[in-house]
Amino acid sequence: MMTSPQRIGIAVVEHAGRYLVGIRPNGVPLAGYAEFPGGKCHAGEPTDICAVRECREETGLAVTPVRLLQEVTHTYPHGTVELAFWLCGPVDDAVAAEHQGYRWVTAGQLAELRFPDANAAVIALLLSGA
């Protein structure tokens, strides 16, 4: 039986040339990999709204969506995901050095981190400066 892909909204939060990145915790799929804030969409929830909500829940930072960077469907051993990467910016100046385990890294540092395979294209896009 085919199950439909899990829709995921991802906030690629950019501020002053840096991106907000965390590391996936132990006990979850892809533990130890770098990640942008994001998570599963509720039924009928648009991916940009999901990305904003998940970012707030995971990092405490309120963001606003700027534009859709990329949509990727990827199959991992644990399931198929439909990822919507949204470029977002902080709503206000409540930007701390760290947000609940997430930290700010430069575009160059993104290349040095180990992201899940499905993130390869969006990382390449960010590194290109597009």
N, C-alpha and C positions, 0 to 999 in steps of 0.2 A: 504494500500500500504506500503510495506517495503522499507525503505530507507537504503542505505548502511551506515555503521558506519562512523562517522567523524574521519579521521586519525589525530592523535595528536603526535607531536614530543616533547619530554620532556628532558631537560638537567638537569641531576643530577650532579651538579658541585661540585667536591670535591677538596679542597685545604688545605693542612696541617691538615688533619683529621677533617675538618669542611665542612658543606654543605650549599649551597646558597639557602635560603628559603624566600618566601614572603607570604603575606596574601591576599587572594582574596578580591577585593574591593566590596563595596555595589553596588547593581544594576546588578550584574551578577550572574549566577547560582553558587551555593555553596559559596556565599559571607561569608567572615569571616573564611573560612577554610585556612589552610596552603597550599602552593603549591611550586613546583619547577618551574623554568622558562620553558615556553613551549607554544605551541599553534598549531593552525590548519595548516596542510600541504597544500601547493598549489597543484594543479593537477599535478600528476607525480613526485612530489618532494620526494626524499628519506627522511625517517624519521630522519636520522642523520643530514642531511643538514638543515632540518626544525628546529631541536632542537638547532643547532648552531645559525641559523638566529633569531629565536624567543628569545633566550637568549640575543643576542646582542641588539635586539629591546627593550626588556623589562628591561634589567639591565645595558646596555652599556658595558658589559664585553664580550670580545672576548674569545671564548673557542674552544677547539678541541675535537672531539669525541674520546673516548678511546675504549669502547666496549658497545655492547647492553647488558643491565642488564636484561631486561624483556619486554615482550609484553603482554598486558592485554586488553581484550575486556570487557567492562562493560556497563550495561544499567542503566541510571539514569532516573528520571521522565522527564527531558528535552531532552533526546535523548541517543543514543548509541554511545560510543566512543571506538576507537581502539588506545590504548596508547602504545607508544614505549619509554621506559625509557632508555636513553643513559647516561652512566657514562662519564663525560667530565672533562677536566682540563683547567685552564686558559692558554691562549696562551703566555702571558707574566706576568710580575710582577705588572701589573696595578690593583692589588687587593686592594680595599678599604674596610673599616669596613662595609660600607653600599653601595649598588648599587641600586639607584632609588627605595627605599622601600624594597629591598631584603637585608637580613642580613645573616651572617654566624652563623651556630649553630653546636654543636657537635652531634655526632651520638646519644648520650644519650638524648639530647634535642629533637631529632626527635620523640622519644617515647612520649614526653609530649605534642607535638603539635597535633592539630586536623586536620588530612588530610582527603580528600575525600576517600570513601570506596575503590575505584579502586586503591589507592596507598598502601593499606595494605600490599600486598605481597612484594612490592619493599622496603617498610620501614622495614619489617621483615628481608629481605635479607641484607639491610645495617646494621641493628642492630646485625646481626649474624657475621658481619665482613667478609662475603664471597666476 
